[in-house]
Amino acid sequence: MKNLEVVLSTKRLQKYFYEPIKFKVLDDVTFQSYRGEFLTLVGKSGSGKSTLLYCLSTMDTRYEGELNILGENVTGKKTDYLAEIRNHHIGFVFQFHYLLPEFTCLKNVMIPALKLGNRSYEEVEEKAYQKLEMLGLKEQALKPASKLSGGQQQRVSIARALINDPQLIMCDEPTGNLDSKNTQIVFDIFKQLSQEYNQTIIAVTHDNDFAKASDRTIELADGKIISHHKLFETSESE
C-alpha cells in the first residue's frame, strides 16, 4: 500500500466567469491528492475540469477558497512566487506539445532547466539526455522536433515536463491528439512516473479507458465533484 502523503489539496474552491453573465464554473471543490498518485479528472465538456486544473497549477489565481501545494497555502501569493513554485515543483503536459519546431528535441527538453538556472549547461544537457533515454527517444535527441511523429513529439514534451524533477505533473488532455498505440505508451509512462519515481500525476482526460486505469478518478459536473472512483485499490488487492 502506498504512503498517502498529501501533496496538493483544495478547500471549498470556487470560481466564477463573468462573461457574458456571472456564472459559477467551480462550486465548492474540496479534495486531496497524494504523493505517487495517478489521478484523472473527468466530466463532460463544460464541467469545469480544465478550469480546475489551471487553478491547481497556480496559472489561474482568480478563485475563492484555498489551495495547498506541498503543505503550503499558495492562495493569494504573488505572481513571482507562484512562478517559482511552478518552475521547481510542477511539470506541464498539454494536448498540444508546444515544442519549438526549429529546436532539436534535446534543446526543447533543456529549456525549463536552463530557465531555472541552478545547474550548468553541461549538467542540464546530460539530464535532458537521461530524460529522453527514459522515454525511448535518446536516438532522436539531435533531430529537429518538427521531424518527429506526433507520438514522439508528445513524449519529448513529457521529457521537458520532467527535466526539473517536479513533484507534480499536470496534464490537460495529454493523449487527445494520439492514436491508441501512442495513448498506451503515454499512459505507461505516467504509471511508471507515479509508481517508480513517486511523482504525482493529475490529468484531465475525456478518454474513459485512460481514466479507468488510473489510480483514482474525480468526476465533475456543473463545477461540482459528483464522484470519486477508487484509490489505489488495485495495488492493495494484488
Steps between C-alpha positions, in 0.01 A plus 500: 500500500626847413583761758212747478696821538296801385681709239209715384165587653213739442243632743167638374651617170260720306540693177277721291499603138352844438443498124242515359338479845622398845528124507643264765740263322649337813272435796638404842774269370680327788738206458853374568761347272778278624868438432542241226134514399384489138178704520270576209235773478203417280166650406302619203608804303431807715514307827790713628780241489748704294417815697571306818835378364609856422410610851691203648801589287502859641472639146148624581481679834155655467314262727357489850593238758834344584770319304786325676806366318760294686357610833492872420196718445573671166169688474558872456876470452673739261555414134879466529467268797252278317732491198775369728269225625413400144862503386619285790209271576258472205548355153245559223382277215234634265292355216715706263866444572612863443851396396717750315512332157836642393672389822633149549314267734789536744480881505122491547541276805777719643305828492323482843823398676703774334229745603521377860874568492619279786713264287776552246423465129689171492306361797169601342602341169592173672174496692301569182667201335404288802133604477491434125658159553242420766228576243669299224606805302874535557570414136274789393668757728676702231214496248286812459174451688307557178647180352343273762162329494216633713546228759874564521443875533263441792765284669753781451253735671477255791881491523495881509243490782727264695831685463477681836379185684163652597296339775179578309436439130183664371358396167218643290372233256852356457381230259235707323688502169646149518397167353435201726858369479658829603229557762606172663868603487423830673280326757778251579745788545269668752454173691878460516547857623245452778601150605880506461581869545220587744392800294137611510309517171182706472353463151185636339375247247192413297635148436300267724744209467791726591310625807382156615857365500631788715523475879200726561246695299321814614190577295365853468163625381394866498812592695437255784670174591230236458708184552836351595594163354755273672818593679788260448260210540672302222838507670344413835305201372787340309 
